[in-house]
């Protein structure tokens, strides 16, 4: 199969379209997602903790009604 090269692959490097800047990049992760855990591991292994901020989404259960169903479910964001 001959597919065209996707145009969304860019490098973050000096002199490119996306230059590295402090406080420019944020990684949004869910604590229940294994792929997010992998992204956090790579961020740590590459030593990018000081460059890329992390926002964790925490699932929060709401109150339960008389039928045993939750009334409200939302994600609480925590910036680390």
C-alpha positions in Angstrom: 0.0 0.0 0.0 1.4 3.3 -1.0 0.3 6.0 1.4 1.3 9.7 1.3 3.6 10.9 4.1 1.6 12.6 6.8 2.2 16.3 7.2 1.8 16.5 11.0 5.3 15.2 11.9 7.5 18.0 13.0 10.5 18.2 15.2 10.9 20.4 18.2 14.4 21.8 17.8 16.2 25.1 17.4 15.8 26.6 14.0 12.6 24.6 13.1 8.9 25.7 13.0 8.5 24.6 16.6 11.4 26.0 18.7 11.7 24.7 22.2 10.4 27.3 24.7 9.9 27.1 28.5 6.2 27.0 29.5 5.1 26.3 25.9 4.2 22.6 26.2 1.7 20.8 28.4 1.0 17.1 28.6 -2.5 16.2 29.6 -2.8 12.7 31.0 -5.4 10.5 32.7 -4.2 8.4 35.6 -6.2 5.5 34.2 -4.6 5.5 30.7 -1.6 3.1 30.0 -0.6 5.2 27.0 -0.4 8.3 29.2 1.9 6.4 31.6 4.2 5.7 28.7 4.3 9.4 27.7 5.2 10.2 31.3 8.0 7.6 31.3 9.5 9.0 28.1 9.2 12.6 29.5 11.2 11.4 32.5 13.8 9.4 30.6 14.5 12.3 28.3 14.8 14.7 31.3 12.0 17.0 30.1 10.3 17.5 33.5 11.4 21.1 33.7 10.2 21.9 30.1 6.9 20.0 29.8 4.3 20.6 32.5 1.8 17.8 33.3 -1.9 18.1 33.9 -3.5 15.0 35.4 -7.2 14.4 34.9 -8.7 12.6 37.9 -12.0 10.8 37.6 -14.4 11.9 40.3 -17.6 10.1 41.1 -20.7 12.2 41.9 -23.5 11.5 44.3 -25.7 8.4 43.7 -29.5 8.8 43.2 -32.2 6.5 44.6 -31.9 4.1 41.7 -28.2 3.5 42.3 -27.0 5.6 39.4 -24.4 8.3 39.7 -25.9 11.8 39.2 -22.7 13.5 38.0 -19.4 12.4 36.7 -16.7 14.8 35.8 -12.9 15.1 35.5 -11.0 17.1 38.0 -7.8 18.6 36.6 -4.7 18.8 38.7 -1.7 20.7 37.5 1.7 19.2 38.5 
